[in-house]
Amino acid sequence: MTATYICPICQNELSLTANIYRCQKNHSFDLAKENYVNLLPVQFKHSKNPGDNKAMVNARRAFLEQGYYQPLINELLNWYQYYGNHEGNVFDAGCGEGFYTHQFKNSSNKVYGVDIAKEAIKKAGKKYKQCHFSVGTLSKLPFSTSFFDWMISVYAPVLENEFTRVLKPGSYLAVVYPGSDHLQELKQRIYDNALPHNEERELIKDMVLIEEKQLNYTMNLATGEDILNLLSMTPFAFKASEEARQWLGQQSNFNCQTDFILKLYQKPI
């Protein structure tokens, strides 16, 4: 199934011909061999290569593919099965390398992922060919108004005005962010005084909160490589000393707490 996008420059619909997306004003964007399209014009970039770099992307994929966060995606999938339109359009905002994105794909729906990191999108498109991936900014999404039936945002910025624009009336947005005790044991190895995450945040104002739950469980990280890959996914990786990295890399069977907050919102009809 061909993806449906609008031009990020003029907002006219893009048509795909011979692996080139083109609008009526002749703005064009190539469909890369890795099955993604770059819809982030240079004038929209704040740096040369925004988002996660290749090493961070590789570390996150390696960690997630070990299944440590599968209970989280299972909770999101349960919501989708219960509330979602299984033949509609699904969107993963800030999709990274596509680990969460592709698990929503079924035989009838269309699934899209957008991320600002080209390296992440390249990996996503290459591996999950049944989904549609594009490089883009969440503040100016390359989709028409009221296009999506279901949206997820896992650890990504939540931009309510733009998210509600692309959601259909009556459709859903699932948001995930860290609870107070998330990765506390890992943080204690990085900081002298490891403070809990701040759970008090008002993410959405104009949509209706349908469900909220807290998911926490203890991961047993089997290898030092898994621990370092997890560290590379976190903001406190930049604070880790070489001594801390060496110690973590030598561990096996390291127990670490997860603490996720999940909220499901519905756009008013």
Residue pairs with C-beta under 8 A, 6 or more apart in sequence:
1 110
2 16
3 16
3 37
3 110
3 112
3 132
3 134
4 13
4 110
4 143
4 144
4 147
5 13
5 14
5 21
5 37
5 39
5 134
5 142
5 143
6 12
6 13
6 14
6 23
6 142
6 143
6 144
7 13
7 14
7 23
7 25
7 27
7 142
8 39
8 40
8 41
8 44
8 136
8 140
8 142
9 23
9 25
9 27
9 41
10 23
10 25
10 27
12 23
12 24
12 25
13 23
13 24
13 144
14 21
14 22
14 23
14 29
14 142
15 21
15 22
15 23
16 31
19 30
19 31
20 28
20 29
20 30
20 31
21 28
21 29
21 30
21 31
21 37
22 28
22 29
29 37
29 38
29 39
30 37
30 38
31 37
32 38
32 122
32 125
34 122
34 123
34 125
34 126
35 125
35 126
35 129
35 133
36 121
36 122
36 124
36 125
36 133
36 134
36 135
37 133
37 134
37 135
38 118
38 121
38 134
38 135
39 134
39 135
39 136
39 142
40 50
40 116
40 118
40 135
40 136
40 137
44 137
44 140
49 118
49 119
50 116
50 117
51 115
51 116
51 117
51 118
51 119
51 120
52 60
52 96
52 117
52 119
52 120
53 117
53 119
54 119
55 232
56 232
56 233
57 96
57 97
57 117
57 119
57 120
57 123
59 228
59 229
59 232
59 233
60 96
60 97
60 99
60 229
60 232
60 233
61 97
61 99
61 123
62 225
62 226
62 229
63 69
63 226
63 229
63 230
63 232
63 233
64 97
64 99
65 99
66 222
66 226
68 219
68 221
68 226
68 230
68 258
69 99
69 258
71 215
71 217
71 258
72 154
72 176
72 215
72 258
72 260
72 262
73 99
73 100
73 103
75 213
75 215
75 262
76 100
76 152
76 154
76 174
76 176
76 262
77 103
77 104
79 172
79 174
79 211
79 262
79 264
80 86
80 90
80 104
80 150
80 174
83 172
83 210
83 264
84 90
84 149
84 150
84 172
85 109
85 149
85 150
85 171
86 106
86 108
86 109
87 108
87 109
88 109
88 110
88 148
88 149
88 150
88 168
88 171
89 109
89 110
89 111
89 112
89 147
89 148
89 149
89 150
90 104
90 105
90 109
90 110
90 111
90 112
90 148
90 149
90 150
90 151
90 152
91 111
91 112
91 113
91 114
91 143
91 148
91 150
91 151
91 152
91 166
92 98
92 100
92 101
92 104
92 111
92 112
92 113
92 114
92 151
92 152
92 153
92 154
93 114
93 138
93 141
93 151
93 152
93 153
93 156
93 163
94 114
94 115
94 116
94 138
94 153
94 154
94 155
94 156
94 157
95 101
95 113
95 114
95 115
95 120
95 121
95 124
95 133
96 115
96 117
96 120
96 124
97 120
97 123
97 124
97 127
98 113
98 120
98 123
98 124
98 125
98 127
98 128
98 131
98 133
100 152
100 154
101 111
101 112
101 113
101 124
101 128
101 131
101 133
102 111
102 124
102 127
102 128
102 130
102 131
104 111
104 150
104 152
105 111
105 128
105 130
105 131
110 132
111 130
111 131
111 132
112 131
112 132
112 133
112 134
112 143
112 148
113 121
113 124
113 131
113 132
113 133
113 134
114 121
114 133
114 134
114 135
114 136
114 138
114 141
114 142
115 121
115 124
115 133
115 135
115 136
116 135
116 136
116 137
116 138
117 135
118 135
121 133
121 134
121 135
124 131
124 133
125 133
134 142
136 142
138 156
138 157
138 159
138 162
139 159
139 162
140 162
141 162
141 165
141 166
143 166
144 166
145 165
145 166
146 165
146 166
146 167
146 168
146 169
147 166
147 167
147 168
148 166
148 167
148 168
148 171
149 168
149 171
149 172
150 171
150 172
150 174
151 163
151 166
151 167
151 171
151 172
151 173
151 174
152 173
152 174
152 175
152 176
153 163
153 173
153 174
153 175
153 176
154 176
155 176
155 177
155 178
158 175
158 203
158 204
160 203
160 204
160 205
160 206
160 207
163 173
164 206
164 207
164 267
167 173
167 267
168 267
169 267
169 268
169 269
170 266
170 267
170 268
170 269
171 266
171 267
172 210
172 264
172 265
172 266
172 267
173 204
173 207
173 264
173 265
173 266
173 267
174 262
174 263
174 264
174 265
175 203
175 204
175 262
175 263
175 264
175 265
176 260
176 261
176 262
177 201
177 203
177 260
177 261
178 197
178 259
178 260
178 261
179 197
179 199
179 214
179 216
179 259
179 260
179 261
180 196
180 197
180 198
180 199
180 259
181 196
181 197
181 216
181 257
181 259
182 197
182 257
182 258
182 259
182 260
183 230
183 234
183 256
183 257
183 258
183 259
184 194
184 196
184 256
184 257
184 259
185 254
185 255
185 256
185 257
186 227
186 230
186 231
186 234
186 236
186 248
186 256
187 194
187 236
188 194
189 240
189 244
189 247
189 248
190 231
190 236
190 239
190 240
190 241
190 244
191 236
191 239
197 259
199 261
203 263
204 263
204 265
206 268
207 265
207 266
207 267
207 268
208 265
208 266
208 267
208 268
209 263
209 264
209 265
210 264
210 265
210 266
211 262
211 263
211 264
212 261
212 262
212 263
212 264
213 261
213 262
214 259
214 260
214 261
214 262
215 258
215 259
215 260
215 262
216 257
216 258
216 259
216 260
217 257
217 258
218 255
218 256
218 257
218 258
219 255
219 256
219 257
219 258
220 253
220 254
220 255
221 227
221 230
221 251
221 253
221 254
221 255
221 256
222 252
222 253
223 252
224 248
224 249
224 250
224 251
224 252
225 249
227 248
227 249
227 251
227 254
227 256
228 245
228 248
228 249
230 256
231 237
231 240
231 245
231 248
240 248
248 254
